[in-house]
């Protein structure tokens, strides 16, 4: 099942306080970037992010889910209503990805 553009638009609005966010459509889904680095995506209308140390620390109860068959597991972000939390999450993940 492909993700709906409306769900992408909603997540992008929720991420509007985070800096450096961009996206790219890919095979019916959407890959999300922060400062040019992939940090997650919208897969089957789910907001998933890479399971970095920072992400796991901030989302200790998050389920690991497959974005698509054969992919690496990613963390499901289900607290998408809290813009401040999302800004902090993306900043922490971005800082960690910048070191890689």
Chimera marker file (.cmm) of the C-alpha trace (Angstrom):
<marker_set name="trace">
<marker id="1" x="0.000" y="0.000" z="0.000" r="1" g="1" b="0" radius="0.5"/>
<marker id="2" x="1.373" y="3.386" z="-0.956" r="1" g="1" b="0" radius="0.5"/>
<marker id="3" x="1.387" y="6.254" z="1.506" r="1" g="1" b="0" radius="0.5"/>
<marker id="4" x="-1.054" y="9.092" z="1.059" r="1" g="1" b="0" radius="0.5"/>
<marker id="5" x="0.299" y="12.537" z="0.167" r="1" g="1" b="0" radius="0.5"/>
<marker id="6" x="-2.009" y="13.982" z="2.860" r="1" g="1" b="0" radius="0.5"/>
<marker id="7" x="-0.206" y="11.949" z="5.540" r="1" g="1" b="0" radius="0.5"/>
<marker id="8" x="3.169" y="13.167" z="4.259" r="1" g="1" b="0" radius="0.5"/>
<marker id="9" x="1.884" y="16.754" z="4.350" r="1" g="1" b="0" radius="0.5"/>
<marker id="10" x="0.681" y="16.236" z="7.945" r="1" g="1" b="0" radius="0.5"/>
<marker id="11" x="4.050" y="14.845" z="9.074" r="1" g="1" b="0" radius="0.5"/>
<marker id="12" x="5.929" y="17.648" z="7.288" r="1" g="1" b="0" radius="0.5"/>
<marker id="13" x="3.734" y="20.174" z="9.100" r="1" g="1" b="0" radius="0.5"/>
<marker id="14" x="4.482" y="18.460" z="12.411" r="1" g="1" b="0" radius="0.5"/>
<marker id="15" x="8.214" y="18.596" z="11.551" r="1" g="1" b="0" radius="0.5"/>
<marker id="16" x="8.038" y="22.258" z="10.512" r="1" g="1" b="0" radius="0.5"/>
<marker id="17" x="9.937" y="23.380" z="13.625" r="1" g="1" b="0" radius="0.5"/>
<marker id="18" x="12.870" y="21.088" z="12.802" r="1" g="1" b="0" radius="0.5"/>
<marker id="19" x="15.575" y="22.512" z="10.565" r="1" g="1" b="0" radius="0.5"/>
<marker id="20" x="16.906" y="21.041" z="7.330" r="1" g="1" b="0" radius="0.5"/>
<marker id="21" x="13.978" y="18.714" z="6.535" r="1" g="1" b="0" radius="0.5"/>
<marker id="22" x="13.382" y="17.621" z="2.950" r="1" g="1" b="0" radius="0.5"/>
<marker id="23" x="11.761" y="14.633" z="1.287" r="1" g="1" b="0" radius="0.5"/>
<marker id="24" x="11.683" y="12.627" z="-1.920" r="1" g="1" b="0" radius="0.5"/>
<marker id="25" x="8.954" y="10.415" z="-3.331" r="1" g="1" b="0" radius="0.5"/>
<marker id="26" x="10.151" y="6.881" z="-3.978" r="1" g="1" b="0" radius="0.5"/>
<marker id="27" x="7.988" y="3.978" z="-5.222" r="1" g="1" b="0" radius="0.5"/>
<marker id="28" x="4.796" y="5.238" z="-3.599" r="1" g="1" b="0" radius="0.5"/>
<marker id="29" x="6.492" y="6.073" z="-0.310" r="1" g="1" b="0" radius="0.5"/>
<marker id="30" x="8.485" y="9.091" z="0.927" r="1" g="1" b="0" radius="0.5"/>
<marker id="31" x="12.087" y="9.205" z="2.120" r="1" g="1" b="0" radius="0.5"/>
<marker id="32" x="12.811" y="11.923" z="4.699" r="1" g="1" b="0" radius="0.5"/>
<marker id="33" x="16.127" y="13.770" z="4.941" r="1" g="1" b="0" radius="0.5"/>
<marker id="34" x="17.643" y="16.062" z="7.515" r="1" g="1" b="0" radius="0.5"/>
<marker id="35" x="20.501" y="18.214" z="6.248" r="1" g="1" b="0" radius="0.5"/>
<marker id="36" x="20.829" y="15.914" z="3.244" r="1" g="1" b="0" radius="0.5"/>
<marker id="37" x="21.025" y="12.651" z="5.217" r="1" g="1" b="0" radius="0.5"/>
<marker id="38" x="18.292" y="10.024" z="5.290" r="1" g="1" b="0" radius="0.5"/>
<marker id="39" x="16.778" y="9.817" z="8.761" r="1" g="1" b="0" radius="0.5"/>
<marker id="40" x="13.483" y="8.092" z="8.049" r="1" g="1" b="0" radius="0.5"/>
<marker id="41" x="10.441" y="8.009" z="5.886" r="1" g="1" b="0" radius="0.5"/>
<marker id="42" x="6.740" y="7.574" z="5.425" r="1" g="1" b="0" radius="0.5"/>
<marker id="43" x="5.944" y="3.935" z="4.673" r="1" g="1" b="0" radius="0.5"/>
<marker id="44" x="2.361" y="2.642" z="4.482" r="1" g="1" b="0" radius="0.5"/>
<marker id="45" x="1.217" y="5.828" z="6.231" r="1" g="1" b="0" radius="0.5"/>
<marker id="46" x="3.619" y="5.219" z="9.132" r="1" g="1" b="0" radius="0.5"/>
<marker id="47" x="6.352" y="7.643" z="10.225" r="1" g="1" b="0" radius="0.5"/>
<marker id="48" x="9.495" y="5.534" z="10.709" r="1" g="1" b="0" radius="0.5"/>
<marker id="49" x="13.000" y="6.681" z="11.623" r="1" g="1" b="0" radius="0.5"/>
<marker id="50" x="16.418" y="5.052" z="11.754" r="1" g="1" b="0" radius="0.5"/>
<marker id="51" x="17.052" y="3.318" z="15.076" r="1" g="1" b="0" radius="0.5"/>
<marker id="52" x="20.033" y="5.457" z="16.076" r="1" g="1" b="0" radius="0.5"/>
<marker id="53" x="21.174" y="5.555" z="19.706" r="1" g="1" b="0" radius="0.5"/>
<marker id="54" x="19.543" y="8.950" z="20.151" r="1" g="1" b="0" radius="0.5"/>
<marker id="55" x="16.257" y="7.792" z="18.622" r="1" g="1" b="0" radius="0.5"/>
<marker id="56" x="16.170" y="4.650" z="20.769" r="1" g="1" b="0" radius="0.5"/>
<marker id="57" x="16.863" y="6.716" z="23.895" r="1" g="1" b="0" radius="0.5"/>
<marker id="58" x="14.062" y="9.168" z="23.100" r="1" g="1" b="0" radius="0.5"/>
<marker id="59" x="11.624" y="6.456" z="21.960" r="1" g="1" b="0" radius="0.5"/>
<marker id="60" x="12.323" y="3.611" z="24.403" r="1" g="1" b="0" radius="0.5"/>
<marker id="61" x="8.912" y="1.983" z="23.894" r="1" g="1" b="0" radius="0.5"/>
<marker id="62" x="8.810" y="2.376" z="20.102" r="1" g="1" b="0" radius="0.5"/>
<marker id="63" x="8.129" y="-0.705" z="18.023" r="1" g="1" b="0" radius="0.5"/>
<marker id="64" x="10.653" y="-1.808" z="15.432" r="1" g="1" b="0" radius="0.5"/>
<marker id="65" x="8.928" y="-2.227" z="12.087" r="1" g="1" b="0" radius="0.5"/>
<marker id="66" x="9.934" y="-3.043" z="8.532" r="1" g="1" b="0" radius="0.5"/>
<marker id="67" x="9.342" y="-0.172" z="6.116" r="1" g="1" b="0" radius="0.5"/>
<marker id="68" x="9.071" y="-2.734" z="3.282" r="1" g="1" b="0" radius="0.5"/>
<marker id="69" x="10.043" y="-6.404" z="2.813" r="1" g="1" b="0" radius="0.5"/>
<marker id="70" x="13.787" y="-6.952" z="2.946" r="1" g="1" b="0" radius="0.5"/>
<marker id="71" x="14.578" y="-3.591" z="4.569" r="1" g="1" b="0" radius="0.5"/>
<marker id="72" x="16.231" y="-2.943" z="7.909" r="1" g="1" b="0" radius="0.5"/>
<marker id="73" x="13.909" y="-2.362" z="10.838" r="1" g="1" b="0" radius="0.5"/>
<marker id="74" x="13.077" y="1.205" z="11.782" r="1" g="1" b="0" radius="0.5"/>
<marker id="75" x="11.438" y="2.800" z="14.808" r="1" g="1" b="0" radius="0.5"/>
<marker id="76" x="7.754" y="3.681" z="14.595" r="1" g="1" b="0" radius="0.5"/>
<marker id="77" x="7.138" y="7.254" z="15.725" r="1" g="1" b="0" radius="0.5"/>
<marker id="78" x="3.610" y="7.353" z="17.065" r="1" g="1" b="0" radius="0.5"/>
<marker id="79" x="3.854" y="10.577" z="19.097" r="1" g="1" b="0" radius="0.5"/>
<marker id="80" x="3.429" y="12.767" z="16.029" r="1" g="1" b="0" radius="0.5"/>
<marker id="81" x="1.164" y="15.342" z="17.692" r="1" g="1" b="0" radius="0.5"/>
<marker id="82" x="3.961" y="16.875" z="19.799" r="1" g="1" b="0" radius="0.5"/>
<marker id="83" x="5.913" y="19.270" z="17.530" r="1" g="1" b="0" radius="0.5"/>
<marker id="84" x="8.442" y="20.185" z="20.239" r="1" g="1" b="0" radius="0.5"/>
<marker id="85" x="9.259" y="16.521" z="20.886" r="1" g="1" b="0" radius="0.5"/>
<marker id="86" x="9.634" y="15.899" z="17.152" r="1" g="1" b="0" radius="0.5"/>
<marker id="87" x="11.948" y="18.907" z="16.806" r="1" g="1" b="0" radius="0.5"/>
<marker id="88" x="14.137" y="17.567" z="19.644" r="1" g="1" b="0" radius="0.5"/>
<marker id="89" x="14.069" y="14.037" z="18.214" r="1" g="1" b="0" radius="0.5"/>
<marker id="90" x="15.122" y="15.163" z="14.744" r="1" g="1" b="0" radius="0.5"/>
<marker id="91" x="17.850" y="17.434" z="16.160" r="1" g="1" b="0" radius="0.5"/>
<marker id="92" x="19.284" y="14.535" z="18.204" r="1" g="1" b="0" radius="0.5"/>
<marker id="93" x="19.147" y="12.114" z="15.273" r="1" g="1" b="0" radius="0.5"/>
<marker id="94" x="20.638" y="14.738" z="12.941" r="1" g="1" b="0" radius="0.5"/>
<marker id="95" x="23.564" y="15.359" z="15.293" r="1" g="1" b="0" radius="0.5"/>
<marker id="96" x="24.243" y="11.632" z="15.451" r="1" g="1" b="0" radius="0.5"/>
<marker id="97" x="24.001" y="11.161" z="11.670" r="1" g="1" b="0" radius="0.5"/>
<marker id="98" x="26.384" y="14.097" z="11.113" r="1" g="1" b="0" radius="0.5"/>
<marker id="99" x="29.098" y="12.122" z="12.939" r="1" g="1" b="0" radius="0.5"/>
<marker id="100" x="28.756" y="9.129" z="10.608" r="1" g="1" b="0" radius="0.5"/>
<link id1="1" id2="2" r="1" g="1" b="0" radius="0.2"/>
<link id1="2" id2="3" r="1" g="1" b="0" radius="0.2"/>
<link id1="3" id2="4" r="1" g="1" b="0" radius="0.2"/>
<link id1="4" id2="5" r="1" g="1" b="0" radius="0.2"/>
<link id1="5" id2="6" r="1" g="1" b="0" radius="0.2"/>
<link id1="6" id2="7" r="1" g="1" b="0" radius="0.2"/>
<link id1="7" id2="8" r="1" g="1" b="0" radius="0.2"/>
<link id1="8" id2="9" r="1" g="1" b="0" radius="0.2"/>
<link id1="9" id2="10" r="1" g="1" b="0" radius="0.2"/>
<link id1="10" id2="11" r="1" g="1" b="0" radius="0.2"/>
<link id1="11" id2="12" r="1" g="1" b="0" radius="0.2"/>
<link id1="12" id2="13" r="1" g="1" b="0" radius="0.2"/>
<link id1="13" id2="14" r="1" g="1" b="0" radius="0.2"/>
<link id1="14" id2="15" r="1" g="1" b="0" radius="0.2"/>
<link id1="15" id2="16" r="1" g="1" b="0" radius="0.2"/>
<link id1="16" id2="17" r="1" g="1" b="0" radius="0.2"/>
<link id1="17" id2="18" r="1" g="1" b="0" radius="0.2"/>
<link id1="18" id2="19" r="1" g="1" b="0" radius="0.2"/>
<link id1="19" id2="20" r="1" g="1" b="0" radius="0.2"/>
<link id1="20" id2="21" r="1" g="1" b="0" radius="0.2"/>
<link id1="21" id2="22" r="1" g="1" b="0" radius="0.2"/>
<link id1="22" id2="23" r="1" g="1" b="0" radius="0.2"/>
<link id1="23" id2="24" r="1" g="1" b="0" radius="0.2"/>
<link id1="24" id2="25" r="1" g="1" b="0" radius="0.2"/>
<link id1="25" id2="26" r="1" g="1" b="0" radius="0.2"/>
<link id1="26" id2="27" r="1" g="1" b="0" radius="0.2"/>
<link id1="27" id2="28" r="1" g="1" b="0" radius="0.2"/>
<link id1="28" id2="29" r="1" g="1" b="0" radius="0.2"/>
<link id1="29" id2="30" r="1" g="1" b="0" radius="0.2"/>
<link id1="30" id2="31" r="1" g="1" b="0" radius="0.2"/>
<link id1="31" id2="32" r="1" g="1" b="0" radius="0.2"/>
<link id1="32" id2="33" r="1" g="1" b="0" radius="0.2"/>
<link id1="33" id2="34" r="1" g="1" b="0" radius="0.2"/>
<link id1="34" id2="35" r="1" g="1" b="0" radius="0.2"/>
<link id1="35" id2="36" r="1" g="1" b="0" radius="0.2"/>
<link id1="36" id2="37" r="1" g="1" b="0" radius="0.2"/>
<link id1="37" id2="38" r="1" g="1" b="0" radius="0.2"/>
<link id1="38" id2="39" r="1" g="1" b="0" radius="0.2"/>
<link id1="39" id2="40" r="1" g="1" b="0" radius="0.2"/>
<link id1="40" id2="41" r="1" g="1" b="0" radius="0.2"/>
<link id1="41" id2="42" r="1" g="1" b="0" radius="0.2"/>
<link id1="42" id2="43" r="1" g="1" b="0" radius="0.2"/>
<link id1="43" id2="44" r="1" g="1" b="0" radius="0.2"/>
<link id1="44" id2="45" r="1" g="1" b="0" radius="0.2"/>
<link id1="45" id2="46" r="1" g="1" b="0" radius="0.2"/>
<link id1="46" id2="47" r="1" g="1" b="0" radius="0.2"/>
<link id1="47" id2="48" r="1" g="1" b="0" radius="0.2"/>
<link id1="48" id2="49" r="1" g="1" b="0" radius="0.2"/>
<link id1="49" id2="50" r="1" g="1" b="0" radius="0.2"/>
<link id1="50" id2="51" r="1" g="1" b="0" radius="0.2"/>
<link id1="51" id2="52" r="1" g="1" b="0" radius="0.2"/>
<link id1="52" id2="53" r="1" g="1" b="0" radius="0.2"/>
<link id1="53" id2="54" r="1" g="1" b="0" radius="0.2"/>
<link id1="54" id2="55" r="1" g="1" b="0" radius="0.2"/>
<link id1="55" id2="56" r="1" g="1" b="0" radius="0.2"/>
<link id1="56" id2="57" r="1" g="1" b="0" radius="0.2"/>
<link id1="57" id2="58" r="1" g="1" b="0" radius="0.2"/>
<link id1="58" id2="59" r="1" g="1" b="0" radius="0.2"/>
<link id1="59" id2="60" r="1" g="1" b="0" radius="0.2"/>
<link id1="60" id2="61" r="1" g="1" b="0" radius="0.2"/>
<link id1="61" id2="62" r="1" g="1" b="0" radius="0.2"/>
<link id1="62" id2="63" r="1" g="1" b="0" radius="0.2"/>
<link id1="63" id2="64" r="1" g="1" b="0" radius="0.2"/>
<link id1="64" id2="65" r="1" g="1" b="0" radius="0.2"/>
<link id1="65" id2="66" r="1" g="1" b="0" radius="0.2"/>
<link id1="66" id2="67" r="1" g="1" b="0" radius="0.2"/>
<link id1="67" id2="68" r="1" g="1" b="0" radius="0.2"/>
<link id1="68" id2="69" r="1" g="1" b="0" radius="0.2"/>
<link id1="69" id2="70" r="1" g="1" b="0" radius="0.2"/>
<link id1="70" id2="71" r="1" g="1" b="0" radius="0.2"/>
<link id1="71" id2="72" r="1" g="1" b="0" radius="0.2"/>
<link id1="72" id2="73" r="1" g="1" b="0" radius="0.2"/>
<link id1="73" id2="74" r="1" g="1" b="0" radius="0.2"/>
<link id1="74" id2="75" r="1" g="1" b="0" radius="0.2"/>
<link id1="75" id2="76" r="1" g="1" b="0" radius="0.2"/>
<link id1="76" id2="77" r="1" g="1" b="0" radius="0.2"/>
<link id1="77" id2="78" r="1" g="1" b="0" radius="0.2"/>
<link id1="78" id2="79" r="1" g="1" b="0" radius="0.2"/>
<link id1="79" id2="80" r="1" g="1" b="0" radius="0.2"/>
<link id1="80" id2="81" r="1" g="1" b="0" radius="0.2"/>
<link id1="81" id2="82" r="1" g="1" b="0" radius="0.2"/>
<link id1="82" id2="83" r="1" g="1" b="0" radius="0.2"/>
<link id1="83" id2="84" r="1" g="1" b="0" radius="0.2"/>
<link id1="84" id2="85" r="1" g="1" b="0" radius="0.2"/>
<link id1="85" id2="86" r="1" g="1" b="0" radius="0.2"/>
<link id1="86" id2="87" r="1" g="1" b="0" radius="0.2"/>
<link id1="87" id2="88" r="1" g="1" b="0" radius="0.2"/>
<link id1="88" id2="89" r="1" g="1" b="0" radius="0.2"/>
<link id1="89" id2="90" r="1" g="1" b="0" radius="0.2"/>
<link id1="90" id2="91" r="1" g="1" b="0" radius="0.2"/>
<link id1="91" id2="92" r="1" g="1" b="0" radius="0.2"/>
<link id1="92" id2="93" r="1" g="1" b="0" radius="0.2"/>
<link id1="93" id2="94" r="1" g="1" b="0" radius="0.2"/>
<link id1="94" id2="95" r="1" g="1" b="0" radius="0.2"/>
<link id1="95" id2="96" r="1" g="1" b="0" radius="0.2"/>
<link id1="96" id2="97" r="1" g="1" b="0" radius="0.2"/>
<link id1="97" id2="98" r="1" g="1" b="0" radius="0.2"/>
<link id1="98" id2="99" r="1" g="1" b="0" radius="0.2"/>
<link id1="99" id2="100" r="1" g="1" b="0" radius="0.2"/>
</marker_set>
